């Protein structure tokens, strides 16, 4: 049986740098940010979930199963979203994490990370995860790993270590390099969204 790939869109954050707005629901090019993400990631996975903790009625209109953080982890960041996915996973499933504010992620993200990870594991079986990197930065919130390897998230949360880098370290995660810097642009602040809208208007 072919290994199934489960996607998880992280949309459960507080959006502090965006003035506490729900980033996934902000508009870009006439559509919600999360809709752009869904368009790109859905064809690459077998099952897609959305991690969200507020505005649930609005997110339900997308037609995806929604997972909210376990109450004991709520408000603790992306690791809480990942931990809340774990009960929904079956044996030997691969997980692809993406952020709700990255509207231009590559349409071959999953296969490139999977292929790159498999190649790295030929020489080093300790590498349990991969994430994309470009010339300017690394993009940790687009992590790919096996579901069973992500179980370590719960121990990190229990220890109070909420850093995504802590998870990467536990998994001996390695970067897979992508050439297109713009594919991983995200909208953390209002000016980021404004810049993308201007760019789109200029290209029309």
Secondary structure by P-SEA (a helix, b strand, c coil): ccbbbbbbbcccccccccccccccccccccccaaaaaaacccccccbbbbbbcccccccccccccccccccccccccaaaaaaaaccccccbbbbbbbbccccccccaaaaaaaaaaaaaaaccccccbbbbbccccccccccccccccccaaaaaaaaccccaaaaaaaacbbbbbbcccccccccccaaaaaaaaaaaaaac
